[in-house]
């Protein structure tokens, strides 16, 4: 069975009312977008920002995936993420990390280094600047935005995937998904996504929801990129004159929640890449 077939099969589970439980440790800017995307994708969210329960939340609630987002990271939240991540590792629950805006301060640099040392991440999703920053390269990021030339980005994604032993996802003009042994590229997506705060974070929420349904996180990461890319194209087709970015964002959410399996597969521009 090729990757497209696996994507179709996993996506179809959205309609089987399995409701994978996803634990979110996220920022206060895009939290509603993330939990909405989880629900749109057939999942059920649970959230915590209380350190006294962080060590038990995943195991006690029987969460099936954990999302960590660095967008508004602080010292206490780093401790919460570390405790939760260690529990997730112990009970074999996948951890999906979005290192949003990690180039913005020396504390964030320390935080990402600390977390990656203490917690085994299963999927790391970021833009090219964030991926390069974790690897120690110079970057052109400004806050959450990357201004990197994405030509040749594959080598950085592979390098980080091999370093972490994880699936690495670069969101960009063409999304790149790799675990160092396999690689896929999703070339769907509308340019307006870059103007939506939380679009990238929302992809992680979709990935996490499907990670609760499979142990192949390369596959669940690919589904996440596919859904967001196709949804944004569907949203653009609905746009009318004088409708702006806020309307576009609403249409993206509508598309994620209502997209049928056939619609996804008919529109999906997915390429599997052979690695040496």
C-alpha positions in Angstrom: 0.0 0.0 0.0 1.5 3.4 -1.0 1.5 6.5 1.1 -1.6 8.0 -0.6 -3.6 4.9 0.3 -2.4 5.1 3.9 -3.3 8.8 4.1 -6.8 8.0 2.8 -7.3 5.1 5.3 -6.2 7.1 8.3 -8.1 10.2 7.4 -11.3 8.1 7.0 -11.1 7.2 10.7 -12.2 10.7 11.5 -15.7 9.6 10.7 -15.7 6.5 12.9 -16.3 8.4 16.2 -13.1 7.3 17.9 -12.5 10.7 19.5 -8.7 10.4 20.3 -7.9 12.4 23.5 -5.2 15.0 23.0 -3.6 16.8 25.9 -2.6 20.4 25.0 0.2 22.4 26.7 0.0 25.4 24.4 0.2 29.2 24.3 -2.6 31.6 25.2 -2.7 33.3 21.8 -3.9 30.4 19.6 -5.3 27.9 22.2 -8.8 28.1 20.9 -7.7 27.5 17.3 -5.8 24.4 18.4 -8.6 22.8 20.3 -11.0 23.6 17.6 -8.8 21.9 15.0 -8.6 18.8 17.2 -12.4 18.7 17.4 -12.8 19.4 13.7 -10.5 16.4 13.1 -12.6 14.0 15.2 -10.6 14.4 18.4 -11.3 15.4 22.0 -9.0 18.0 23.7 -7.9 18.3 27.3 -5.8 21.1 28.6 -3.6 21.9 31.7 -1.4 24.7 32.9 -1.2 23.5 36.5 2.1 22.1 37.6 0.6 20.0 40.4 -1.2 17.8 37.9 1.2 17.9 35.0 3.0 14.7 36.1 -0.3 12.7 36.0 -2.5 14.4 33.4 -1.5 12.2 30.5 -1.7 8.9 32.3 -4.7 9.7 34.5 -6.9 11.0 31.6 -5.6 8.2 29.2 -4.5 10.8 26.6 -3.5 9.4 23.3 -1.2 12.3 22.2 0.4 15.4 23.7 0.9 18.8 22.0 3.5 21.3 23.3 3.7 24.8 21.8 6.4 27.3 22.8 4.6 30.4 21.6 4.3 31.9 25.1 6.7 29.7 27.0 7.8 30.7 30.6 9.8 29.0 33.3 6.9 27.4 35.0 5.4 26.2 31.7 8.7 24.7 30.7 8.6 22.7 34.0 5.0 21.6 33.2 6.0 20.5 29.7 9.0 18.6 31.0 7.0 16.7 33.6 4.2 16.0 31.1 6.6 14.9 28.4 8.4 12.5 30.7 5.1 10.9 31.7 4.1 10.6 28.0 7.4 8.9 27.2 7.0 6.5 30.1 3.5 5.4 29.0 4.3 5.5 25.3 2.1 8.5 24.3 3.4 10.5 21.3 4.7 14.0 21.9 4.2 16.6 19.2 6.3 19.7 19.6 5.8 23.1 18.0 8.9 25.3 18.8 7.1 28.5 17.9 9.2 31.7 18.1 12.2 29.9 19.7 14.6 32.4 18.1 13.2 35.4 20.0 15.3 35.2 23.2 18.1 33.4 25.0 15.6 31.9 27.4 13.7 30.2 24.6 17.0 28.8 23.3 17.7 27.3 26.7 14.1 26.1 27.0 14.2 24.1 23.7 17.6 22.7 24.5 16.4 21.6 27.9 13.1 20.1 26.7 14.8 18.1 23.9 17.3 16.8 26.4 14.7 15.7 28.9 11.8 14.5 26.6 11.7 12.2 23.6 9.7 14.0 20.9 7.9 12.0 18.3 7.0 14.8 15.9 8.7 18.2 15.7 6.8 20.7 13.5 8.3 24.1 12.7 9.3 26.5 9.9 12.7 26.3 8.4 14.2 29.0 10.6 13.1 27.1 13.7 14.6 23.9 12.4 17.9 25.5 11.5 18.0 27.3 14.9 17.7 24.0 16.8 20.6 22.6 14.7 22.7 25.6 15.6 22.6 27.4 12.2 22.1 31.2 11.7 18.5 32.1 10.8 16.4 34.9 9.4 13.4 34.5 11.7 11.4 37.3 13.1 9.2 36.1 16.0 7.0 33.3 14.6 7.8 34.1 11.0 10.6 32.5 8.8 12.2 34.4 6.0 14.5 31.6 5.0 15.2 30.5 1.4 13.5 27.1 1.4 15.5 25.7 -1.6 17.5 22.8 -0.2 15.5 22.7 3.0 15.4 18.9 2.9 18.9 18.5 4.2 18.1 20.4 7.4 14.9 18.4 8.0 16.8 15.1 7.5 19.6 16.3 9.8 17.3 17.1 12.6 15.2 14.0 12.2 18.3 11.9 12.5 19.5 13.9 15.5 16.3 13.6 17.4 15.1 10.2 16.2 11.8 11.8 15.4 9.6 12.9 12.5 10.4 16.4 11.5 7.9 18.5 9.6 8.8 21.8 7.9 5.8 23.9 7.0 6.3 26.2 4.1 5.4 26.8 0.5 5.9 23.0 0.2 5.6 21.1 3.4 8.4 18.5 4.0 7.8 15.5 6.3 10.7 13.1 7.1 11.9 10.6 9.7 15.3 10.5 8.1 14.4 7.3 6.3 11.3 8.4 4.4 10.3 11.7 3.0 7.0 13.2 1.7 6.2 16.6 0.3 2.8 18.2 0.3 2.4 21.0 -2.1 -1.1 22.1 -1.3 -1.9 25.4 0.5 -2.9 29.0 -0.1 -0.6 31.9 0.4 -3.0 33.5 2.8 -2.2 30.9 5.5 1.0 32.9 6.2 -1.2 35.8 7.3 -3.1 33.8 9.9 -1.7 33.7 13.4 -2.0 30.1 14.5 -2.1 28.4 11.1 1.1 26.5 11.7 0.2 25.7 15.3 -3.1 24.3 14.1 -1.3 21.8 11.8 0.3 20.4 15.0 -3.1 19.9 16.5 -4.4 18.0 13.5 -1.2 15.9 13.4 -1.6 15.1 17.1 -5.3 14.0 16.7 -4.3 11.5 14.0 -1.3 10.4 16.0 -3.8 9.1 18.5 -5.1 6.7 15.9 -1.8 5.3 14.6 1.7 4.4 15.7 3.1 5.6 12.4 3.8 9.3 13.1 5.3 9.9 9.7 1.8 9.1 8.4 -0.1 11.2 10.9 2.2 14.1 10.2 1.6 13.8 6.5 -2.2 13.8 7.1 -1.9 17.0 9.1 -0.1 18.8 6.4 -2.5 17.4 3.7 -5.6 18.5 5.6 -4.5 22.1 6.3 -3.1 22.5 2.8 -6.3 21.3 1.1 -8.6 23.2 3.5 -6.9 26.5 2.7 -7.4 25.9 -1.0 -11.1 25.2 -0.4 -11.3 28.3 1.8 -9.8 30.5 -0.9 -12.4 29.2 -3.4 -15.2 30.5 -1.1 -13.8 34.0 -0.8 -15.8 36.9 -2.2 -14.9 40.5 -2.9 -14.2 42.5 0.2 -13.8 39.4 2.4 -10.5 39.4 4.3 -8.2 37.3 6.3 -10.6 36.8 9.3 -13.2 35.4 6.9 -10.6 33.2 5.2 -9.6 31.8 8.6 -13.2 30.9 9.3 -13.5 29.2 6.0 -10.3 27.2 6.7 -11.9 26.0 10.0 -15.1 25.1 8.1 -13.2 23.1 5.5 -11.2 21.1 8.1 -14.4 20.2 9.9 -16.5 19.4 6.8 -14.0 17.9 4.4 -14.9 14.5 3.1 -12.3 11.8 2.4 -13.0 12.0 -1.3 -12.4 15.8 -1.4 -9.1 15.4 0.4 -7.8 12.7 -1.9 -9.0 14.4 -5.1 -7.2 17.6 -4.3 -4.1 16.2 -2.5 -0.7 17.0 -4.1 1.5 14.5 -2.4 4.9 13.2 -3.5 7.0 10.5 -1.9 10.7 11.1 -2.1 13.3 8.4 -2.3 16.1 8.8 0.2 19.5 7.2 -0.2 
